[in-house]
Amino acid sequence: MRSLGPATAPGQPREFLRAGAGVVVGLGLVGVLFLLMPGESSELGLYLIAPFGATAVLVFAAPSSPLAQPWPAIVGNTLAAVVGVAVTLMVSDTTLRIALAVGLAVAAMILARAVHPPAGAVAMTAALSPDVVDALGFRFALAPVAIGTVLLVIVAALYGRATGRHYPFRQFDAATPPAQRLGLSEDELAGILQHYRQTLNLGVADLARLIGAAEMQAATHRAGPLKADDVMSRDLVTVAPEATLDDVAELFRLHGFTSLPVVGDRGRFLGIVYQIHLIVRLQDPEARGGFGKPTLRWADRRGEVLRARDLMAVDPTIAAPSTPVAALLPELSQNGGEAVPVLDGTILVGILTQTDLIAALARQTLNLDPT
């Protein structure tokens, strides 16, 4: 009987509000855009077909699901529409037409690696609407299906970025930090999914992230009672917001740092400049000299000298002196998480780097006093 209960973790209020609002925004915008487009589909009232509701649930409420990503959503829905139209044009019996349309659509989606559950409803919609298919033919696969799905995916990507979620979020990258820590190849991770028959429910990249997150959580159990002020660096090198990027680059060179805090009056923390900010700036065409070679011409298009305040990150992860080191392990283990500023109110009192963390864990392993 326990198997009949919920299979997912409880949702947070912020998340169900985010997803619900996203569906309203997504379907609303798609409907408005279709109404503004001339064509028979809008005249027939099909600009918002029922399967779009299911697609919206996936892309807004389950954005990291393999079934919600752009390829299965767009290709799956479009392919199912083509199959549904083809079957409708050839088969007159309603029951047989529906069964064949959905069954063949599922087979085609699996072959195309584009399984998207709402696509089954797309094929059924075509099979249940022979009059619409007669009027539109295969144009039904283009509008409303393909265009509507593309619009939903675009809105979901923009909405996800605006609300702190990553979408699309599926491509496996050999440089993904969890995969590096695991020492497992993409083929090995895919083999695990195939062994447990989870290829349609979980992606390779997600499996790597989950295993890596589990390892990191286990590592927090070994971090003990250490707090940020037990291990943070206190003898800080900082820059003022008015410091030029030449000054910042010189400090990076002299000290070998990968990050520099930016502070204002009386040590008030304003932001942090990472080496990667300078590297990205060098790749900007504005910062290139003759023959496309990078130069230290730290100026904008108006010729004004760029300063630390122009490149600094103003909302990095921060910690209080009493923050447990275990809570900072995930942040410090990710790419770009080289340092976490430690603040007492708004005043910078220290910085916790990957080097500090490694040294502290090593001392603890040797049963030495961490301070």
C-alpha positions as CSV (number, residue, x, y, z in Angstrom):
1,M,0.0,0.0,0.0
2,R,2.9,2.3,0.6
3,S,3.7,2.3,-3.1
4,L,0.3,4.1,-3.7
5,G,1.6,7.2,-1.9
6,P,3.5,10.1,-3.3
7,A,6.8,9.1,-4.9
8,T,8.4,12.6,-4.9
9,A,9.8,14.8,-2.1
10,P,7.5,17.4,-0.7
11,G,7.4,20.6,-2.8
12,Q,8.5,23.9,-1.4
13,P,6.0,26.9,-1.5
14,R,8.4,28.9,-3.5
15,E,8.8,26.2,-6.1
16,F,5.1,25.4,-6.7
17,L,4.4,29.2,-6.9
18,R,7.3,29.5,-9.4
19,A,6.0,26.6,-11.5
20,G,2.4,27.6,-11.4
21,A,3.2,31.2,-12.4
22,G,5.5,30.0,-15.1
23,V,2.7,27.9,-16.7
24,V,0.4,31.0,-16.7
25,V,3.1,33.1,-18.3
26,G,4.1,30.5,-20.8
27,L,0.7,29.5,-22.1
28,G,-0.6,33.1,-21.9
29,L,2.3,34.4,-24.1
30,V,2.0,31.5,-26.6
31,G,-1.8,32.1,-26.9
32,V,-1.3,35.8,-27.4
33,L,1.5,35.2,-30.0
34,F,-0.7,32.8,-31.9
35,L,-3.6,35.2,-31.9
36,L,-1.4,37.8,-33.5
37,M,-0.3,35.3,-36.3
38,P,-2.6,35.1,-39.3
39,G,-3.6,31.6,-40.4
40,E,-6.2,29.0,-40.4
41,S,-5.0,27.4,-37.1
42,S,-6.0,30.4,-35.1
43,E,-9.4,30.6,-37.0
44,L,-10.1,27.0,-36.1
45,G,-9.3,27.6,-32.4
46,L,-6.4,25.3,-32.3
47,Y,-3.6,27.7,-31.4
48,L,-3.6,26.4,-27.8
49,I,-4.1,22.6,-28.2
50,A,-4.6,20.6,-25.0
51,P,-1.2,18.8,-25.2
52,F,0.5,22.2,-24.6
53,G,-0.8,22.1,-21.1
54,A,1.1,18.9,-20.4
55,T,4.2,20.2,-22.1
56,A,4.0,23.3,-19.9
57,V,3.8,21.2,-16.8
58,L,7.1,19.5,-17.8
59,V,9.1,22.5,-18.9
60,F,8.0,24.7,-15.9
61,A,7.5,22.2,-13.1
62,A,10.1,19.6,-14.0
63,P,12.7,21.5,-16.0
64,S,15.5,19.1,-15.3
65,S,13.6,16.0,-16.4
66,P,15.0,14.3,-19.5
67,L,11.4,14.3,-20.9
68,A,11.2,18.1,-20.6
69,Q,14.3,19.2,-22.6
70,P,14.1,21.0,-25.9
71,W,14.9,18.1,-28.1
72,P,12.2,15.7,-26.9
73,A,9.7,18.5,-26.5
74,I,10.1,20.0,-29.9
75,V,11.0,16.9,-31.9
76,G,8.6,14.6,-30.0
77,N,5.6,16.9,-30.4
78,T,6.3,17.6,-34.0
79,L,7.0,14.0,-34.9
80,A,3.9,12.9,-33.2
81,A,1.9,15.5,-35.1
82,V,3.3,14.2,-38.4
83,V,2.5,10.6,-37.5
84,G,-1.0,11.6,-36.3
85,V,-1.8,13.5,-39.5
86,A,-0.5,10.7,-41.7
87,V,-2.6,8.0,-39.9
88,T,-5.7,10.2,-39.9
89,L,-5.4,10.7,-43.7
90,M,-5.2,6.9,-44.2
91,V,-7.4,5.3,-41.6
92,S,-11.1,6.0,-41.3
93,D,-12.1,3.9,-38.3
94,T,-11.9,6.2,-35.2
95,T,-10.7,3.6,-32.6
96,L,-8.1,2.1,-34.9
97,R,-7.0,5.5,-36.0
98,I,-6.4,6.7,-32.5
99,A,-4.6,3.5,-31.4
100,L,-2.3,3.5,-34.5
101,A,-1.5,7.2,-34.2
102,V,-0.4,7.1,-30.6
103,G,1.3,3.7,-30.9
104,L,3.3,4.7,-34.0
105,A,4.1,8.1,-32.5
106,V,5.6,6.4,-29.4
107,A,7.7,4.1,-31.5
108,A,8.9,7.1,-33.6
109,M,9.8,9.1,-30.5
110,I,11.9,6.3,-29.0
111,L,13.8,5.9,-32.3
112,A,14.4,9.6,-32.4
113,R,15.4,9.7,-28.7
114,A,12.7,12.3,-28.3
115,V,10.2,10.7,-25.8
116,H,7.9,13.5,-24.6
117,P,4.6,12.2,-22.9
118,P,2.5,15.1,-24.2
119,A,3.4,14.1,-27.7
120,G,1.1,11.1,-27.3
121,A,-1.8,13.5,-26.8
122,V,-0.6,15.5,-29.9
123,A,-1.0,12.3,-32.0
124,M,-4.4,11.6,-30.4
125,T,-5.5,15.2,-31.0
126,A,-4.8,14.8,-34.7
127,A,-6.6,11.4,-34.8
128,L,-9.7,12.9,-33.0
129,S,-9.9,15.8,-35.4
130,P,-10.2,14.5,-39.0
131,D,-11.9,17.8,-40.1
132,V,-8.9,19.8,-38.8
133,V,-6.5,17.4,-40.5
134,D,-8.4,17.7,-43.8
135,A,-8.2,21.5,-43.6
136,L,-4.6,21.8,-42.5
137,G,-2.9,18.6,-43.6
138,F,0.7,18.4,-42.5
139,R,0.7,22.1,-41.7
140,F,-0.8,21.0,-38.4
141,A,2.6,19.7,-37.4
142,L,4.1,23.2,-38.1
143,A,1.4,25.4,-36.6
144,P,0.3,25.1,-34.0
145,V,2.4,22.1,-32.8
146,A,6.0,22.9,-33.7
147,I,5.8,26.7,-33.4
148,G,3.8,26.5,-30.2
149,T,6.3,24.1,-28.6
150,V,9.3,26.2,-29.7
151,L,7.6,29.2,-28.1
152,L,6.9,27.3,-24.8
153,V,10.6,26.2,-24.7
154,I,11.9,29.7,-25.3
155,V,9.6,31.1,-22.6
156,A,10.6,28.3,-20.2
157,A,14.3,29.0,-20.7
158,L,13.9,32.7,-20.1
159,Y,11.6,32.2,-17.2
160,G,13.9,29.6,-15.6
161,R,16.9,32.0,-15.9
162,A,14.8,34.8,-14.4
163,T,13.7,32.6,-11.4
164,G,17.0,30.9,-10.6
165,R,16.4,27.5,-12.4
166,H,18.5,26.1,-15.2
167,Y,16.6,25.1,-18.4
168,P,17.7,23.5,-20.6
169,F,19.7,21.3,-18.2
170,R,20.5,18.1,-19.9
171,Q,23.7,18.0,-21.9
172,F,26.4,15.9,-20.4
173,D,29.7,17.7,-20.2
174,A,33.0,15.8,-19.5
175,A,34.1,18.8,-17.5
176,T,31.1,18.6,-15.2
177,P,32.6,18.7,-11.6
178,P,30.6,15.8,-10.2
179,A,31.7,13.6,-13.2
180,Q,35.3,14.6,-12.6
181,R,35.2,13.7,-8.9
182,L,33.5,10.4,-9.7
183,G,36.0,9.3,-12.2
184,L,33.3,7.6,-14.3
185,S,32.9,8.1,-18.0
186,E,29.7,9.1,-19.8
187,D,29.5,5.5,-21.1
188,E,29.8,4.0,-17.6
189,L,27.1,6.3,-16.3
190,A,24.8,5.5,-19.2
191,G,25.4,1.8,-18.5
192,I,24.2,2.2,-15.0
193,L,21.0,3.9,-16.2
194,Q,20.4,1.1,-18.7
195,H,21.0,-1.6,-16.1
196,Y,18.4,-0.2,-13.9
197,R,16.1,0.7,-16.8
198,Q,16.1,4.4,-16.0
199,T,17.1,5.8,-19.4
200,L,13.8,7.6,-19.9
201,N,13.5,8.9,-16.3
202,L,17.0,10.1,-15.5
203,G,19.8,11.6,-17.6
204,V,23.5,10.8,-17.6
205,A,24.3,14.3,-16.4
206,D,21.7,14.1,-13.6
207,L,23.1,10.8,-12.4
208,A,26.6,12.3,-12.2
209,R,25.3,15.3,-10.3
210,L,23.3,13.1,-7.9
211,I,26.2,10.8,-7.1
212,G,28.5,13.7,-6.7
213,A,26.0,15.5,-4.4
214,A,25.7,12.3,-2.3
215,E,29.5,12.1,-2.0
216,M,29.6,15.8,-1.0
217,Q,26.9,15.3,1.6
218,A,28.8,12.4,3.0
219,A,31.9,14.6,3.2
220,T,30.0,17.1,5.3
221,H,29.7,14.4,8.0
222,R,33.5,14.3,8.2
223,A,33.9,18.1,8.4
224,G,32.9,18.0,12.1
225,P,32.1,21.2,14.0
226,L,34.4,23.5,12.1
227,K,33.0,27.0,11.5
228,A,34.1,29.5,8.9
229,D,36.0,31.6,11.4
230,D,38.0,28.5,12.4
231,V,39.6,28.2,9.0
232,M,39.2,31.4,7.0
233,S,42.0,33.6,5.9
234,R,42.1,36.8,7.9
235,D,45.1,38.7,6.5
236,L,43.3,39.9,3.4
237,V,44.3,41.7,0.3
238,T,41.4,43.8,-1.0
239,V,40.8,46.4,-3.6
240,A,38.7,49.5,-3.7
241,P,35.8,49.8,-6.2
242,E,37.8,52.6,-8.0
243,A,40.8,50.3,-8.6
244,T,41.6,50.0,-12.3
245,L,41.7,46.6,-13.8
246,D,45.5,47.0,-14.4
247,D,45.8,47.3,-10.6
248,V,43.6,44.2,-10.1
249,A,45.6,42.2,-12.6
250,E,48.9,43.2,-10.9
251,L,47.6,42.0,-7.5
252,F,46.6,38.7,-9.1
253,R,50.1,38.4,-10.5
254,L,51.9,39.3,-7.3
255,H,49.9,37.1,-4.9
256,G,48.7,34.3,-7.1
257,F,45.2,34.8,-6.0
258,T,42.1,33.7,-8.0
259,S,39.8,36.2,-6.3
260,L,40.0,39.7,-4.7
261,P,37.3,41.1,-2.5
262,V,36.2,44.7,-3.2
263,V,35.6,46.8,-0.1
264,G,34.4,50.3,0.6
265,D,34.6,52.5,3.6
266,R,35.5,50.8,6.9
267,G,35.8,47.4,5.2
268,R,32.2,47.2,4.0
269,F,32.0,44.4,1.5
270,L,30.8,45.4,-2.0
271,G,31.7,42.4,-4.2
272,I,34.4,40.2,-5.4
273,V,36.5,40.1,-8.6
274,Y,37.6,36.7,-9.9
275,Q,40.4,36.0,-12.3
276,I,37.8,34.6,-14.7
277,H,36.3,38.1,-15.0
278,L,39.5,39.4,-16.4
279,I,39.9,36.4,-18.8
280,V,36.3,36.9,-20.1
281,R,37.1,40.6,-20.5
282,L,40.1,39.8,-22.6
283,Q,37.9,37.7,-24.9
284,D,35.6,40.7,-25.4
285,P,36.2,42.2,-28.9
286,E,36.2,45.6,-27.2
287,A,39.4,44.6,-25.3
288,R,41.3,43.3,-28.4
289,G,44.1,45.1,-30.0
290,G,45.4,44.8,-33.5
291,F,45.1,41.5,-35.4
292,G,42.6,40.3,-32.8
293,K,45.2,39.7,-30.1
294,P,44.1,40.3,-26.5
295,T,45.7,43.3,-24.8
296,L,45.4,45.0,-21.4
297,R,43.3,47.8,-22.8
298,W,40.8,47.9,-20.0
299,A,38.4,50.4,-21.4
300,D,34.8,50.4,-22.7
301,R,33.6,51.6,-26.1
302,R,33.6,55.2,-24.9
303,G,37.3,55.0,-23.9
304,E,36.5,55.2,-20.1
305,V,38.9,53.1,-18.0
306,L,37.1,50.1,-16.5
307,R,37.4,49.6,-12.7
308,A,36.9,46.8,-10.2
309,R,33.3,47.9,-9.6
310,D,32.5,47.3,-13.3
311,L,33.5,43.6,-13.2
312,M,32.9,42.5,-9.6
313,A,30.3,40.0,-8.7
314,V,27.9,41.7,-6.3
315,D,25.9,38.7,-5.1
316,P,28.3,35.9,-4.5
317,T,27.7,33.2,-1.8
318,I,28.7,34.6,1.5
319,A,29.1,33.2,5.0
320,A,29.0,34.4,8.6
321,P,31.8,33.6,11.0
322,S,29.6,31.0,12.6
323,T,28.6,29.3,9.4
324,P,29.5,25.6,9.5
325,V,32.2,24.7,7.0
326,A,30.1,21.6,6.0
327,A,27.5,24.0,4.6
328,L,30.1,25.6,2.4
329,L,31.5,22.4,0.9
330,P,29.1,22.3,-2.1
331,E,29.9,25.9,-3.0
332,L,33.6,25.5,-2.7
333,S,33.6,22.3,-4.8
334,Q,32.0,23.8,-7.9
335,N,33.6,25.5,-10.8
336,G,33.9,29.2,-10.0
337,G,33.5,28.6,-6.3
338,E,37.1,29.3,-5.4
339,A,36.3,31.6,-2.4
340,V,33.5,32.5,-0.1
341,P,33.6,36.0,1.6
342,V,33.0,35.9,5.4
343,L,31.0,38.9,6.7
344,D,30.2,40.2,10.1
345,G,27.1,42.1,9.2
346,T,28.3,44.1,6.1
347,I,31.9,44.1,7.1
348,L,34.4,41.7,5.5
349,V,36.3,39.8,8.2
350,G,37.8,37.0,6.2
351,I,37.6,34.8,3.2
352,L,37.3,31.1,2.9
353,T,39.1,29.5,-0.1
354,Q,39.5,26.0,-1.4
355,T,43.0,26.0,-0.1
356,D,41.8,27.0,3.4
357,L,39.3,24.2,3.3
358,I,41.8,21.5,2.2
359,A,44.3,22.6,4.8
360,A,41.6,22.5,7.6
361,L,40.3,19.1,6.6
362,A,43.9,17.8,6.4
363,R,44.6,19.1,9.9
364,Q,41.4,17.5,11.2
365,T,42.3,14.2,9.6
366,L,45.6,14.4,11.4
367,N,43.8,15.3,14.6
368,L,45.6,18.6,14.9
369,D,44.1,21.7,16.3
370,P,42.2,23.4,13.4
371,T,43.0,26.9,14.7
